[in-house]
Amino acid sequence: MSRRPGAGAAATKIPTQTEAGAAACLFLRQIRKVFLFQLNVAAKS
């Protein structure tokens, strides 16, 4: 599909870093959600 074979190789290498960053961001977001949820539960009880 792509006319430049080099572009495909670069495109496969670059997303690994951005995907790792996105995964870390999602991971931290989930931790924050759980943490806030636990705080709310602790405050209510």
HELIX and SHEET records of a PDB file:
HELIX    1   1 PRO A    5  LYS A   44  1                                  40    
END                                                                             
